[in-house]
Amino acid sequence: MLLSLSNVPRDYAWGSQTLLAELEGRAAADAPEAEVWFGDHPGDPADVEGGSTLDAITGGSLPYLLKLLAAASPLSIQVHPTVEQARAGWERESDLASDDPTRNYRDDNHKPELIVALSERFESLSGLRPVDDTLRLLVALGPGIGVEALAARLRGEGDVLRDTIGWLLSGEAQTVVDGVIESVRSMSASEAGEWSPALRAVAEISRTYPGDPGVVVALLMNHVVLQRGEAVFLRAGLLHAYIAGLGVEIMAASDNVLRGGLTPKRIDVPELLGILDTTTGEVPVLRPDAVGAVTEYPVPVDDFALRRITVDGADVDVEVDGPTMVLATAGQVRVRGADGETRDVPIGTAAFATADEGRITVGGAGEAFVASPGGRRD
C-alpha cells in the first residue's frame, strides 16, 4: 500500500522563515518553521491523505523518525542516551507524570541521529575537540581572566572535559563565562588562523545566547561545516548542536534529550554528565560516492537506513524491507508500488510504502531521500 504523507512545520524559535519555503517554492512564512516530522511519533504523527495520521496505520511501530530541519539560529547543545541508559532512566522516573517538568526520559529508547545537508552550507557543533587543541585555541584568544581560568581547568587531572563542563554549567563560573565570551567577541573579527571559523561561529552563538554558559561549552566542541549532500552521524553520548542550515534528519524513534546549554529549558547537569561521552576527536563527515543514482549513508545502528536517490528520467528500483518513506527534496518525483499504483510526491512531502510492497520504483526528475528500518532490535 502506498500513502501520501505531509505535516505542518513545528514553530520552534530557532527555525527559519525562509529555508523550508525556498525548498518548496513558496513565499516566506510569517513565523519560524523549524522541523517537519514524517513518522508515527505520538508527539506529532504525519498526516495521511484522507484525514488520518500515520500512527493509526502503523500502531506507533516505526523504529525511525524522518524530518526536514531548518535552523536559522543554534539549537540547544544536547546529548542522547544509549539504550541501556534510556531504559534505566525510564525506570527511575516511572513514578513521574509524563508532563512532569523534572522528567528527563520520555521513553526507553536511544536516539542516534544522521543529518544530511540540503543547504549549500550546514553548520554544526559535533563532538568534543581534543583538549590540547582547545588549549591552542585559547592561546590564540590571548590573555584574559576568563580564558586563563578555563585553560587552568583544562590542564587539570582526570576527566577534565567532564569536570570543566560540569563547572561551567553549575552556575559557579559565570565570571569566567562572561570573560571568555568577551574575549571570543573581541577576537572573532580578527584573524586567528585555523581557529577563525570556530571563533566566528561561537561569537555569533553568543549574540543569540548572551551570557549562556553553553557558549563556552561550544568552544570545547568541533566546529563542522557540511556541504550539500554531506552528512554526520551522531552516536549516543556525543555532545552536539546544529547551528544553521537546512537538512534531512533521521533518528531512532525517541524523544530523550539531555541539554547542555543554549536553551531556556531545564538542564539537569548531573544526568547530562552521567551519559556524556568525553572521548575526543573529529566526528567523521560522510562524503560517500554515489553509485549510479543512489548515495548510501552507512550508519552503525539497526533502527534506520537512509539513501539519497537522484532521478533524471530513468526509474530506480528500491527494495522495501520494512515500512519505507520517500521524501522529495527537489524536482518532480513519483513513486510506483509493486502493483503499479503511483503517487506524485511534491517537494517537502513523502510517500509511505507499507512493508508488504516488497519493491517500489522512484521516477521522474529530481531528488528524494529513502528512509527505512536498518533492522529491528529485540
VENBEL-V316151 format. One record per residue. N is the residue number from 1. RES is the residue in three letters. PSI is psi in degrees with one decimal (NA if undefined). Layout:
BEGIN
n->N res->RES psi->PSI
n->N res->RES psi->PSI
END
This chain:
BEGIN
n->1 res->MET psi->134.2
n->2 res->LEU psi->136.5
n->3 res->LEU psi->150.7
n->4 res->SER psi->130.7
n->5 res->LEU psi->145.4
n->6 res->SER psi->174.0
n->7 res->ASN psi->162.3
n->8 res->VAL psi->133.5
n->9 res->PRO psi->141.4
n->10 res->ARG psi->137.9
n->11 res->ASP psi->47.2
n->12 res->TYR psi->150.3
n->13 res->ALA psi->-29.0
n->14 res->TRP psi->-2.6
n->15 res->GLY psi->172.3
n->16 res->SER psi->144.8
n->17 res->GLN psi->-10.1
n->18 res->THR psi->-30.8
n->19 res->LEU psi->-49.5
n->20 res->LEU psi->-37.5
n->21 res->ALA psi->-43.6
n->22 res->GLU psi->-37.8
n->23 res->LEU psi->-42.0
n->24 res->GLU psi->-2.5
n->25 res->GLY psi->40.4
n->26 res->ARG psi->172.8
n->27 res->ALA psi->155.9
n->28 res->ALA psi->147.3
n->29 res->ALA psi->159.1
n->30 res->ASP psi->-17.4
n->31 res->ALA psi->162.5
n->32 res->PRO psi->138.4
n->33 res->GLU psi->111.5
n->34 res->ALA psi->-50.6
n->35 res->GLU psi->144.0
n->36 res->VAL psi->120.6
n->37 res->TRP psi->130.0
n->38 res->PHE psi->96.0
n->39 res->GLY psi->-172.4
n->40 res->ASP psi->19.9
n->41 res->HIS psi->133.7
n->42 res->PRO psi->-19.3
n->43 res->GLY psi->-26.9
n->44 res->ASP psi->70.5
n->45 res->PRO psi->146.5
n->46 res->ALA psi->149.1
n->47 res->ASP psi->136.5
n->48 res->VAL psi->142.1
n->49 res->GLU psi->139.0
n->50 res->GLY psi->-4.9
n->51 res->GLY psi->-0.6
n->52 res->SER psi->-178.3
n->53 res->THR psi->159.0
n->54 res->LEU psi->-30.5
n->55 res->ASP psi->-27.0
n->56 res->ALA psi->-24.3
n->57 res->ILE psi->-42.8
n->58 res->THR psi->-15.9
n->59 res->GLY psi->19.7
n->60 res->GLY psi->28.4
n->61 res->SER psi->-1.4
n->62 res->LEU psi->133.5
n->63 res->PRO psi->-2.8
n->64 res->TYR psi->161.8
n->65 res->LEU psi->124.8
n->66 res->LEU psi->138.9
n->67 res->LYS psi->153.5
n->68 res->LEU psi->131.6
n->69 res->LEU psi->128.5
n->70 res->ALA psi->106.8
n->71 res->ALA psi->121.5
n->72 res->ALA psi->-19.3
n->73 res->SER psi->166.4
n->74 res->PRO psi->142.0
n->75 res->LEU psi->169.2
n->76 res->SER psi->149.6
n->77 res->ILE psi->132.6
n->78 res->GLN psi->167.8
n->79 res->VAL psi->152.3
n->80 res->HIS psi->149.7
n->81 res->PRO psi->164.2
n->82 res->THR psi->171.5
n->83 res->VAL psi->-44.8
n->84 res->GLU psi->-41.5
n->85 res->GLN psi->-39.3
n->86 res->ALA psi->-42.4
n->87 res->ARG psi->-41.3
n->88 res->ALA psi->-42.6
n->89 res->GLY psi->-41.0
n->90 res->TRP psi->-40.3
n->91 res->GLU psi->-43.4
n->92 res->ARG psi->-33.8
n->93 res->GLU psi->18.4
n->94 res->SER psi->-22.7
n->95 res->ASP psi->-0.6
n->96 res->LEU psi->142.7
n->97 res->ALA psi->154.2
n->98 res->SER psi->-27.2
n->99 res->ASP psi->13.1
n->100 res->ASP psi->125.7
n->101 res->PRO psi->-15.9
n->102 res->THR psi->-0.5
n->103 res->ARG psi->131.3
n->104 res->ASN psi->-31.2
n->105 res->TYR psi->117.8
n->106 res->ARG psi->-13.3
n->107 res->ASP psi->-177.0
n->108 res->ASP psi->32.5
n->109 res->ASN psi->158.8
n->110 res->HIS psi->175.0
n->111 res->LYS psi->60.3
n->112 res->PRO psi->151.8
n->113 res->GLU psi->152.1
n->114 res->LEU psi->129.3
n->115 res->ILE psi->130.7
n->116 res->VAL psi->128.5
n->117 res->ALA psi->130.0
n->118 res->LEU psi->-32.9
n->119 res->SER psi->161.9
n->120 res->GLU psi->-19.4
n->121 res->ARG psi->128.2
n->122 res->PHE psi->116.7
n->123 res->GLU psi->141.0
n->124 res->SER psi->166.1
n->125 res->LEU psi->123.2
n->126 res->SER psi->109.2
n->127 res->GLY psi->169.9
n->128 res->LEU psi->135.6
n->129 res->ARG psi->145.9
n->130 res->PRO psi->139.5
n->131 res->VAL psi->-42.2
n->132 res->ASP psi->-36.1
n->133 res->ASP psi->-40.9
n->134 res->THR psi->-36.0
n->135 res->LEU psi->-37.3
n->136 res->ARG psi->-37.3
n->137 res->LEU psi->-42.0
n->138 res->LEU psi->-33.7
n->139 res->VAL psi->-40.9
n->140 res->ALA psi->-28.9
n->141 res->LEU psi->-25.9
n->142 res->GLY psi->174.1
n->143 res->PRO psi->149.9
n->144 res->GLY psi->145.0
n->145 res->ILE psi->-45.7
n->146 res->GLY psi->-44.6
n->147 res->VAL psi->-43.4
n->148 res->GLU psi->-37.9
n->149 res->ALA psi->-40.1
n->150 res->LEU psi->-43.4
n->151 res->ALA psi->-39.4
n->152 res->ALA psi->-41.2
n->153 res->ARG psi->-44.7
n->154 res->LEU psi->-17.3
n->155 res->ARG psi->6.1
n->156 res->GLY psi->-172.4
n->157 res->GLU psi->160.1
n->158 res->GLY psi->-150.1
n->159 res->ASP psi->77.6
n->160 res->VAL psi->-31.2
n->161 res->LEU psi->-43.3
n->162 res->ARG psi->-44.2
n->163 res->ASP psi->-41.7
n->164 res->THR psi->-43.0
n->165 res->ILE psi->-42.6
n->166 res->GLY psi->-41.9
n->167 res->TRP psi->-45.3
n->168 res->LEU psi->-38.9
n->169 res->LEU psi->-6.8
n->170 res->SER psi->-18.0
n->171 res->GLY psi->-6.6
n->172 res->GLU psi->-9.1
n->173 res->ALA psi->25.8
n->174 res->GLN psi->-36.0
n->175 res->THR psi->-40.9
n->176 res->VAL psi->-45.0
n->177 res->VAL psi->-48.6
n->178 res->ASP psi->-38.7
n->179 res->GLY psi->-42.2
n->180 res->VAL psi->-43.6
n->181 res->ILE psi->-41.4
n->182 res->GLU psi->-41.9
n->183 res->SER psi->-41.5
n->184 res->VAL psi->-44.1
n->185 res->ARG psi->-38.1
n->186 res->SER psi->-39.5
n->187 res->MET psi->-25.4
n->188 res->SER psi->-26.3
n->189 res->ALA psi->-6.7
n->190 res->SER psi->177.0
n->191 res->GLU psi->119.3
n->192 res->ALA psi->28.3
n->193 res->GLY psi->-133.0
n->194 res->GLU psi->-19.7
n->195 res->TRP psi->-4.7
n->196 res->SER psi->-48.1
n->197 res->PRO psi->-42.8
n->198 res->ALA psi->-41.9
n->199 res->LEU psi->-38.0
n->200 res->ARG psi->-39.9
n->201 res->ALA psi->-44.5
n->202 res->VAL psi->-37.0
n->203 res->ALA psi->-40.9
n->204 res->GLU psi->-40.6
n->205 res->ILE psi->-39.7
n->206 res->SER psi->-26.3
n->207 res->ARG psi->-27.4
n->208 res->THR psi->-35.5
n->209 res->TYR psi->68.9
n->210 res->PRO psi->130.6
n->211 res->GLY psi->1.5
n->212 res->ASP psi->127.1
n->213 res->PRO psi->-25.0
n->214 res->GLY psi->-23.3
n->215 res->VAL psi->-40.3
n->216 res->VAL psi->-34.2
n->217 res->VAL psi->-40.5
n->218 res->ALA psi->-31.3
n->219 res->LEU psi->-17.7
n->220 res->LEU psi->-2.4
n->221 res->MET psi->158.9
n->222 res->ASN psi->129.0
n->223 res->HIS psi->117.7
n->224 res->VAL psi->130.0
n->225 res->VAL psi->120.2
n->226 res->LEU psi->142.7
n->227 res->GLN psi->165.4
n->228 res->ARG psi->131.3
n->229 res->GLY psi->-15.3
n->230 res->GLU psi->159.8
n->231 res->ALA psi->160.0
n->232 res->VAL psi->143.3
n->233 res->PHE psi->132.8
n->234 res->LEU psi->107.5
n->235 res->ARG psi->171.4
n->236 res->ALA psi->141.5
n->237 res->GLY psi->-8.2
n->238 res->LEU psi->121.0
n->239 res->LEU psi->134.4
n->240 res->HIS psi->162.2
n->241 res->ALA psi->132.8
n->242 res->TYR psi->139.4
n->243 res->ILE psi->-51.2
n->244 res->ALA psi->143.8
n->245 res->GLY psi->175.6
n->246 res->LEU psi->134.6
n->247 res->GLY psi->165.9
n->248 res->VAL psi->125.8
n->249 res->GLU psi->137.5
n->250 res->ILE psi->143.6
n->251 res->MET psi->165.0
n->252 res->ALA psi->150.4
n->253 res->ALA psi->86.5
n->254 res->SER psi->159.4
n->255 res->ASP psi->30.8
n->256 res->ASN psi->113.1
n->257 res->VAL psi->127.3
n->258 res->LEU psi->125.3
n->259 res->ARG psi->150.2
n->260 res->GLY psi->29.5
n->261 res->GLY psi->173.3
n->262 res->LEU psi->45.6
n->263 res->THR psi->145.6
n->264 res->PRO psi->-4.8
n->265 res->LYS psi->167.1
n->266 res->ARG psi->139.2
n->267 res->ILE psi->117.5
n->268 res->ASP psi->93.8
n->269 res->VAL psi->-47.5
n->270 res->PRO psi->-41.2
n->271 res->GLU psi->-41.0
n->272 res->LEU psi->-49.6
n->273 res->LEU psi->-27.7
n->274 res->GLY psi->-27.6
n->275 res->ILE psi->-5.9
n->276 res->LEU psi->131.5
n->277 res->ASP psi->114.2
n->278 res->THR psi->16.1
n->279 res->THR psi->130.6
n->280 res->THR psi->167.2
n->281 res->GLY psi->163.0
n->282 res->GLU psi->143.4
n->283 res->VAL psi->121.9
n->284 res->PRO psi->134.6
n->285 res->VAL psi->127.1
n->286 res->LEU psi->113.2
n->287 res->ARG psi->60.9
n->288 res->PRO psi->147.2
n->289 res->ASP psi->135.3
n->290 res->ALA psi->136.1
n->291 res->VAL psi->102.3
n->292 res->GLY psi->-127.8
n->293 res->ALA psi->-1.6
n->294 res->VAL psi->128.6
n->295 res->THR psi->124.9
n->296 res->GLU psi->145.8
n->297 res->TYR psi->83.1
n->298 res->PRO psi->136.3
n->299 res->VAL psi->151.3
n->300 res->PRO psi->36.0
n->301 res->VAL psi->161.7
n->302 res->ASP psi->-5.7
n->303 res->ASP psi->-31.6
n->304 res->PHE psi->159.8
n->305 res->ALA psi->147.0
n->306 res->LEU psi->133.5
n->307 res->ARG psi->145.0
n->308 res->ARG psi->130.6
n->309 res->ILE psi->126.3
n->310 res->THR psi->128.4
n->311 res->VAL psi->144.7
n->312 res->ASP psi->59.4
n->313 res->GLY psi->-28.6
n->314 res->ALA psi->130.5
n->315 res->ASP psi->150.5
n->316 res->VAL psi->119.8
n->317 res->ASP psi->137.8
n->318 res->VAL psi->123.1
n->319 res->GLU psi->137.0
n->320 res->VAL psi->108.5
n->321 res->ASP psi->75.2
n->322 res->GLY psi->171.3
n->323 res->PRO psi->128.9
n->324 res->THR psi->141.9
n->325 res->MET psi->146.2
n->326 res->VAL psi->108.5
n->327 res->LEU psi->119.8
n->328 res->ALA psi->132.7
n->329 res->THR psi->-3.5
n->330 res->ALA psi->150.5
n->331 res->GLY psi->-148.7
n->332 res->GLN psi->115.0
n->333 res->VAL psi->141.5
n->334 res->ARG psi->153.4
n->335 res->VAL psi->133.6
n->336 res->ARG psi->132.7
n->337 res->GLY psi->176.2
n->338 res->ALA psi->-27.8
n->339 res->ASP psi->7.8
n->340 res->GLY psi->-8.1
n->341 res->GLU psi->137.1
n->342 res->THR psi->143.1
n->343 res->ARG psi->127.5
n->344 res->ASP psi->141.8
n->345 res->VAL psi->97.0
n->346 res->PRO psi->152.7
n->347 res->ILE psi->133.8
n->348 res->GLY psi->5.2
n->349 res->THR psi->175.2
n->350 res->ALA psi->154.2
n->351 res->ALA psi->142.4
n->352 res->PHE psi->125.2
n->353 res->ALA psi->122.4
n->354 res->THR psi->159.7
n->355 res->ALA psi->-24.4
n->356 res->ASP psi->-5.4
n->357 res->GLU psi->-39.1
n->358 res->GLY psi->-45.4
n->359 res->ARG psi->140.2
n->360 res->ILE psi->163.8
n->361 res->THR psi->127.4
n->362 res->VAL psi->126.1
n->363 res->GLY psi->-174.4
n->364 res->GLY psi->-148.3
n->365 res->ALA psi->100.7
n->366 res->GLY psi->-154.3
n->367 res->GLU psi->141.3
n->368 res->ALA psi->155.5
n->369 res->PHE psi->129.8
n->370 res->VAL psi->117.1
n->371 res->ALA psi->137.8
n->372 res->SER psi->167.0
n->373 res->PRO psi->145.6
n->374 res->GLY psi->5.3
n->375 res->GLY psi->144.5
n->376 res->ARG psi->144.8
n->377 res->ARG psi->153.1
n->378 res->ASP psi->NA
END
